[in-house]
């Protein structure tokens, strides 16, 4: 079985949280760390603070969108990353 991941990165130098999804968490983390991702390049260094594994890409994309908006963003900050 292959997994899809919804992950949360936090900048260590600025007030910035990034939510993304991928089927290869290690590869994607390296891309963020090396500055290959335009959305996070200016906020490095980053730390992985949480991730959720799901079985389908569709579910991962749905969760990613949820965590980027309104109540999902509030739940993410309050309950999952605790800030």
C-alpha positions as CSV (number, residue, x, y, z in Angstrom):
1,X,0.0,0.0,0.0
2,X,1.3,3.5,-0.8
3,X,0.6,6.4,1.4
4,X,-0.1,10.1,0.9
5,X,0.9,12.6,3.5
6,X,-0.4,16.0,4.5
7,X,2.4,17.8,6.3
8,X,2.9,20.9,8.2
9,X,6.2,22.9,8.2
10,X,7.0,25.8,10.5
11,X,9.7,28.5,9.8
12,X,12.3,28.7,12.5
13,X,13.0,32.3,11.8
14,X,9.7,33.9,10.9
15,X,6.0,33.5,11.8
16,X,5.0,31.2,9.0
17,X,3.2,27.8,8.7
18,X,3.1,25.8,5.5
19,X,0.7,23.0,4.7
20,X,1.3,20.6,1.8
21,X,0.7,17.1,0.5
22,X,2.9,14.5,-1.1
23,X,3.4,10.8,-1.7
24,X,7.1,11.0,-0.7
25,X,7.6,12.9,2.5
26,X,11.4,12.6,2.6
27,X,11.8,13.8,-1.0
28,X,9.5,16.7,-0.4
29,X,11.2,17.7,2.9
30,X,14.5,17.8,1.0
31,X,13.0,20.0,-1.7
32,X,11.8,22.5,1.0
33,X,15.1,22.4,2.8
34,X,17.1,23.1,-0.3
35,X,15.0,26.0,-1.4
36,X,13.4,24.4,-4.5
37,X,9.9,25.3,-3.4
38,X,9.0,28.9,-4.2
39,X,6.3,29.1,-1.4
40,X,8.8,28.3,1.4
41,X,12.1,29.4,0.0
42,X,12.1,32.8,1.9
43,X,11.2,31.2,5.2
44,X,14.0,28.6,5.6
45,X,15.1,26.9,7.8
46,X,11.9,25.0,8.3
47,X,10.9,22.2,10.7
48,X,8.4,19.4,10.1
49,X,5.9,19.8,13.0
50,X,3.2,17.3,12.0
51,X,2.0,15.0,9.3
52,X,-1.0,12.8,8.6
53,X,-0.8,9.7,6.4
54,X,-3.8,8.7,4.3
55,X,-4.4,6.1,1.6
56,X,-5.4,8.2,-1.4
57,X,-4.2,11.4,-3.1
58,X,-7.8,12.7,-3.2
59,X,-8.1,12.4,0.6
60,X,-4.7,14.1,1.1
61,X,-5.7,17.0,-1.2
62,X,-9.0,17.4,0.7
63,X,-7.2,17.5,4.1
64,X,-4.6,19.9,2.8
65,X,-7.3,22.3,1.6
66,X,-9.2,21.9,4.9
67,X,-6.1,22.8,7.0
68,X,-5.4,25.9,4.8
69,X,-8.8,27.5,5.5
70,X,-10.9,28.9,8.4
71,X,-11.8,26.4,11.0
72,X,-9.3,23.8,9.7
73,X,-6.5,26.3,10.1
74,X,-7.7,27.1,13.6
75,X,-7.8,23.4,14.6
76,X,-4.4,22.8,13.1
77,X,-2.9,25.6,15.1
78,X,-4.7,24.9,18.4
79,X,-4.9,21.2,18.5
80,X,-2.2,19.7,16.3
81,X,0.8,22.0,16.5
82,X,-0.3,23.6,19.8
83,X,0.5,27.2,19.1
